[in-house]
Structures are given as C-alpha cells and as structure tokens.
Amino acid sequence: MRNLTISTSISLFMILSINCQAQTYDDAHRAGVKAFNARDYKTAIAKFKEAVRYNGRKEITWYYTGMSFANLRQYPQSIIAFKKIASINPSYNPYYLLEMSRVYLAMNKFSDAKRTLETFLDKYPNTSKNTRNRHLALNMLEYAATSPKLRAAGNSMAEPVLLQQVNSQFNDYTPRVNPKGDRLYFTSVRMGGFDYLADSTDRSNWGEDVYVSRFENDSWNAPELLPEPINSMKADFGSAFTGDGQTMVYVRCLGEESVGSCDLYITYLFGTIWTEPVNMGNVVNSEEWESQPTISSDGNTI
C-alpha cells in the first residue's frame, strides 16, 4: 500500500510538472507572438528564447524566432533559427524555406539561397492557392542565379542614341526595358492614345498611355499602344518589372478603385496577355500621388 502511495505521488508530481511546463511554454510563446505582431522584435526574441527553454521542439516558435531576427537584420541568428526547424521536423510546412531564402539573399549568399529555393519548390505543393508563393520563389531563384553574374560584369556604357523610330513630337517618358531586354515600355501623350480614340478633337489632352516597342533585327521597331486592360481612359504610365518579366507594377490615375489621385497597380503576364490590373490598396497607396515605381528583381520590394 505504501509503495502504491509513493508511486501515485510520483506520477501526480510528474503530471503537474508537465502541465506547469506546458503552461509556461504557452504563456511565453503567446507573449512572443503578441510582441512580434506589434513589431517589437527584441521583446519577441526574448519571449521566444524563454519559450524554447521550456520546450525546444516547437517548430512554430523557431519560425517566429527566425522571422524576428530577420526583421532586425540579424541574419546569421535568423538562419540558425530556421535551420533548427529542419533538424526538428524535416516534413514541417516548407514555407519557412521561402523566408530563409530571403535572408540568404539579404546576406548575398546566392548559392545557399538557390539551394533553399529549389528545396522549397520541390516540397511546396503546386496548387492554385500556392501559385503566388511559388511565383515569388521563381522570381527569387532568377535573382539568385543572375545577380552574381551581373555584379561580376564590368561597367560599360556607350554614348546614347536617339531612337527616331520610337520617339514622337509629343512627350515620351518613363522608359522601362523588360529584364530580357527585348521590350521597351514607355509612356506617351502622342496622338492615337485611348483619349484620342474617344475624342480626337481635344488636341489639348490626348492622355497618358503605355506603349511597347520590340527589339527585333538589332533595332527597336515602331511602338504599339498596349490594349486594355493595361491602358484605359485614365492616365496610365510608369511601368516596372520583376526579374522574370512576369509581373508589372505601374500607375493609373483617378481609377474607379483609387485610394488617392494616382495609385500603383499590379498585373501579371500569362503567355502574351496581361491580367486585369489590380489596385495595390492602401497598404501601398495613400490619399496622395503615387508614381514612378521600381520593383526589385526578386519581386520583394517596390
């Protein structure tokens, strides 16, 4: 009877200890997530460190730890945290590999980024709801592959040559060459734009529209007016592209979904057709005038 009492007491003590440990971990982890969401990354890291002292095998805590260090630009510590996930559970949600790749790119560790992105694409399901992240990973992979070559190339620039066949007697501006170097997108208020087609008598304003010239047979050919949905009866101008040329960000003024006077819109190229442009919303746009966008080759920064 005495032995049974001792055994029962030990079991009860162990259960209480485990419950206390679990509760302490949960409290620390929740406090860390709260600080992370408030962008108080230093406090978040302190709380996540406390959490892993109680339970160091929770992948989600290591993920938040890695993200917190990344947001503080403490990249080596971020990589250590992300690698911990793989050591705990190689089958864990592979999304963390995408974030890990961002850190490698920020460190200019292109081969590590390339390897991690390839692993991500291999493990991340190719489903419709994952299209955006897979597309982003492909952009980043292109950046990781081409950036070292571009950085190693010597700087050289010839004297500029006026493109007689592209320019007009009207204002032509905001030129952008796509990453492959075979398309020149620019803005023009020349005769023949959407506003002109609607009312050719108003010679004071033919509107801003996006045109494209193609590089063929070692020269730029006569530009073409891009059709709808890129151009509209509004002012459309200022194109910028990701490294693979599949994503374009540009400006439209006084659109139906406008946040301000001029907003940034985003569109994607499928085959030879650009998708319906989408206003990037008030996360990017303001009540003022957004214009002249540029976008990084990996598609991460506008």
Order of alpha helices (4+ residues) and beta strands (2+ residues): alpha-alpha-alpha-alpha-alpha-alpha-alpha-beta-beta-alpha-beta-beta-beta-beta-beta-beta-beta-beta-alpha
